[in-house]
Amino acid sequence: MGSFPSWFRAAPLVRRQASVFAVGRRVYVASVGDGLTHVALTDDAGADARTHLTDGTEVEILAWRPRKFDGTRYRVRVTREGFEGWLAGENLRSTPVAISAPLEPPAATESVPRAMDPGDTGRRFGQRAG
């Protein structure tokens, strides 16, 4: 049986690029998933700190902690109430409201998407006459 050449390497897995936030920056809480409207702050050990933040709450980043598998965690302070705790990077965004995904273009209703010009010869671009 044949094998792949020794120089062949599989393509790396595509990962979604996570946002990176600087210490001192003000950002907003982003609830992820379906139906979740709040995010829980955690303490240093990762236990629920009994403080839940709603989507869009403004927080200030105090520190960050990189994690290999769990993603980066950020130490945040709620700007209005002063609560502090840790949040996952996926629970933060830079805009006050979530930006929705772009809408798909409407489906074509005609079999020929372009209008025919009265002087059009019916040839495709690059097709010779004759």
C-alpha positions in Angstrom: 0.0 0.0 0.0 1.1 3.5 -0.7 1.4 6.2 1.8 1.5 10.0 1.8 4.9 11.6 1.2 6.8 12.6 4.4 6.4 16.3 3.4 2.6 16.0 3.3 0.8 17.6 6.3 -2.9 17.9 6.9 -4.4 21.3 6.8 -4.8 22.9 10.2 -8.3 23.0 11.7 -10.1 26.2 11.0 -11.0 28.0 14.3 -13.1 31.0 14.8 -10.9 34.0 15.6 -11.7 35.0 19.1 -11.7 38.7 20.0 -8.9 40.1 22.1 -9.5 42.9 24.6 -7.0 45.1 26.3 -6.8 45.7 30.0 -8.6 49.0 30.8 -11.0 48.8 27.8 -14.7 49.0 28.3 -16.7 46.3 26.5 -20.2 44.8 26.8 -21.5 41.5 28.0 -22.6 39.1 25.2 -24.9 36.2 26.1 -24.3 33.3 23.8 -26.6 30.5 22.9 -30.3 30.3 22.4 -32.6 32.0 24.9 -29.9 33.0 27.4 -30.3 36.5 28.6 -27.7 36.6 31.3 -24.1 35.6 32.0 -22.8 34.6 35.4 -19.6 36.2 36.9 -17.3 33.6 38.4 -14.7 33.8 41.2 -11.0 33.0 40.9 -11.7 29.3 41.2 -14.4 29.3 38.5 -17.4 29.0 40.8 -20.5 31.0 40.2 -20.2 34.3 42.1 -24.0 34.6 42.3 -23.9 37.7 40.1 -25.7 37.5 36.7 -25.2 40.2 34.1 -27.7 40.9 31.3 -26.8 41.1 27.7 -25.3 44.5 26.8 -24.1 45.4 30.4 -21.0 47.6 30.2 -17.9 46.2 32.0 -14.3 47.3 32.3 -11.5 44.8 31.8 -9.2 44.6 34.8 -7.0 41.6 33.9 -6.9 38.5 31.6 -5.9 34.9 31.9 -5.1 32.8 28.8 -6.3 29.2 28.9 -5.5 26.6 26.3 -8.8 24.8 26.0 -11.3 27.0 27.8 -10.3 30.2 25.9 -9.2 33.4 27.5 -10.9 34.6 30.7 -11.2 38.3 31.6 -11.4 39.8 35.1 -14.1 42.5 34.7 -15.8 45.2 36.8 -19.4 46.2 36.1 -19.1 50.0 35.5 -22.4 51.0 37.3 -22.6 48.6 40.2 -18.9 47.8 40.8 -19.3 44.0 40.9 -16.1 42.1 39.9 -15.6 38.6 38.6 -14.3 36.5 35.7 -16.0 36.1 32.3 -15.1 34.0 29.3 -13.9 35.9 26.2 -16.8 34.6 24.3 -19.1 36.4 26.7 -17.7 39.9 25.7 -18.1 42.1 22.6 -17.1 45.6 21.6 -20.5 46.9 20.6 -23.5 47.7 22.9 -25.8 45.6 20.8 -25.1 42.3 19.0 -24.4 42.7 15.3 -26.5 40.2 13.4 -25.1 38.0 10.6 -25.6 39.4 7.1 -28.8 38.4 5.4 -28.7 36.1 2.5 -29.5 37.6 -0.9 -33.0 37.0 -2.2 -33.4 33.9 -4.5 -33.6 34.6 -8.2 -37.1 34.3 -9.5 -36.2 34.3 -13.2 -34.3 31.7 -15.1 -32.3 34.4 -16.8 -31.1 36.9 -14.2 -30.2 39.8 -16.6 -32.5 41.8 -18.8 -32.1 41.3 -22.6 -31.0 44.5 -24.4 -32.9 45.0 -27.8 -29.5 45.2 -29.6 -28.3 42.1 -27.9 -27.3 39.3 -30.3 -28.0 36.6 -27.8 -24.3 35.6 -27.6 -22.5 35.0 -24.4 -19.4 37.1 -23.5 -16.5 35.8 -25.5 -18.6 33.7 -27.8 -17.9 34.2 -31.5 -20.5 35.1 -34.1 -21.2 32.7 -36.8 
